[in-house]
Amino acid sequence: MTPALTFFVGLGMLVLFGWYFASDQGPRKRLLATTLMLLLVIFSIATIWPPQKKISLGLDIQGGTSFLIRLKPTFARGETRVSSGLSR
């Protein structure tokens, strides 16, 4: 979906939502609520369909590997460790 189409569909749903709250008649409210829910479900499915192209898989789901790098600090002559004062 293009951003413009997404905007206008969202704007139309917002208008229907306002009309739903402004309406006092029971049958009209039920019809608007049903229409809003159907539009919301259809819009949500259309936004993420097809899932292979829209959702990028993380490293854990793709089956890749990862590694951890640990750094060991080296101190020059004459330098003191700051962490010795923090361990009290």
MARSE-868288 format. One record per residue (C-alpha): residue in three letters; z negated, y, x negated; chain; residue number from 1. Coordinates in Angstrom, 1 decimal. Example, Ala and Ser with C-alpha at 12.3 -4.5 7.8 and 13.67 -1.06 7.14 Angstrom:
BEGIN
ALA:-7.8:-4.5:-12.3:A:1
SER:-7.1:-1.1:-13.7:A:2
END
This chain:
BEGIN
MET:0.0:0.0:0.0:A:1
THR:0.8:3.5:-1.2:A:2
PRO:-2.0:6.0:-1.4:A:3
ALA:-0.4:8.2:1.2:A:4
LEU:-0.3:5.3:3.7:A:5
THR:-3.9:4.4:2.9:A:6
PHE:-4.9:8.0:3.6:A:7
PHE:-3.1:8.3:6.9:A:8
VAL:-4.4:4.9:8.2:A:9
GLY:-7.9:5.9:7.2:A:10
LEU:-7.5:9.3:8.9:A:11
GLY:-6.2:7.6:12.1:A:12
MET:-9.2:5.2:12.1:A:13
LEU:-11.5:8.2:11.7:A:14
VAL:-9.9:9.9:14.7:A:15
LEU:-10.4:6.7:16.7:A:16
PHE:-14.0:6.5:15.5:A:17
GLY:-14.7:10.0:16.7:A:18
TRP:-13.0:9.3:20.0:A:19
TYR:-15.2:6.2:20.4:A:20
PHE:-18.4:8.3:20.1:A:21
ALA:-17.0:11.0:22.4:A:22
SER:-16.2:8.5:25.1:A:23
ASP:-18.6:7.8:28.0:A:24
GLN:-16.7:5.2:29.9:A:25
GLY:-17.7:1.6:29.2:A:26
PRO:-14.2:0.0:29.4:A:27
ARG:-12.7:2.7:27.2:A:28
LYS:-15.5:2.3:24.7:A:29
ARG:-14.9:-1.4:24.5:A:30
LEU:-11.2:-1.0:24.1:A:31
LEU:-11.7:1.6:21.3:A:32
ALA:-14.3:-0.6:19.5:A:33
THR:-12.0:-3.6:19.7:A:34
THR:-9.0:-1.5:18.4:A:35
LEU:-11.1:-0.1:15.6:A:36
MET:-12.4:-3.5:14.5:A:37
LEU:-8.9:-5.1:14.5:A:38
LEU:-7.5:-2.2:12.5:A:39
LEU:-10.3:-2.4:10.0:A:40
VAL:-9.8:-6.1:9.5:A:41
ILE:-6.0:-5.8:9.3:A:42
PHE:-6.3:-2.9:6.9:A:43
SER:-8.8:-4.7:4.7:A:44
ILE:-6.6:-7.8:4.4:A:45
ALA:-3.5:-5.7:3.8:A:46
THR:-5.2:-3.8:1.0:A:47
ILE:-6.2:-6.9:-1.0:A:48
TRP:-3.2:-9.2:-0.2:A:49
PRO:-1.9:-11.0:-2.3:A:50
PRO:-5.1:-11.5:-4.3:A:51
GLN:-3.4:-12.7:-7.5:A:52
LYS:-1.8:-9.3:-8.0:A:53
LYS:-4.6:-7.0:-6.8:A:54
ILE:-7.8:-8.6:-8.2:A:55
SER:-8.1:-8.8:-12.0:A:56
LEU:-10.0:-11.8:-13.1:A:57
GLY:-12.8:-11.4:-15.5:A:58
LEU:-13.2:-13.3:-18.8:A:59
ASP:-15.5:-15.9:-17.2:A:60
ILE:-13.2:-16.7:-14.3:A:61
GLN:-10.1:-16.8:-16.5:A:62
GLY:-11.6:-19.4:-18.7:A:63
GLY:-11.6:-17.3:-21.8:A:64
THR:-14.2:-17.2:-24.6:A:65
SER:-16.5:-14.6:-25.9:A:66
PHE:-18.7:-14.1:-28.9:A:67
LEU:-21.7:-12.1:-29.9:A:68
ILE:-22.0:-10.0:-33.0:A:69
ARG:-25.4:-9.5:-34.5:A:70
LEU:-26.0:-6.7:-36.9:A:71
LYS:-28.6:-6.8:-39.7:A:72
PRO:-29.7:-3.5:-41.0:A:73
THR:-29.6:-3.0:-44.8:A:74
PHE:-31.9:-0.4:-46.4:A:75
ALA:-31.2:1.4:-49.6:A:76
ARG:-33.9:1.8:-52.2:A:77
GLY:-36.6:4.3:-51.2:A:78
GLU:-35.9:4.2:-47.5:A:79
THR:-38.6:3.1:-45.1:A:80
ARG:-38.3:1.1:-41.9:A:81
VAL:-38.9:3.2:-38.8:A:82
SER:-39.7:0.2:-36.7:A:83
SER:-42.9:-0.6:-38.6:A:84
GLY:-44.6:2.3:-36.9:A:85
LEU:-43.4:1.3:-33.5:A:86
SER:-44.9:-2.1:-33.5:A:87
ARG:-48.5:-0.9:-33.1:A:88
END
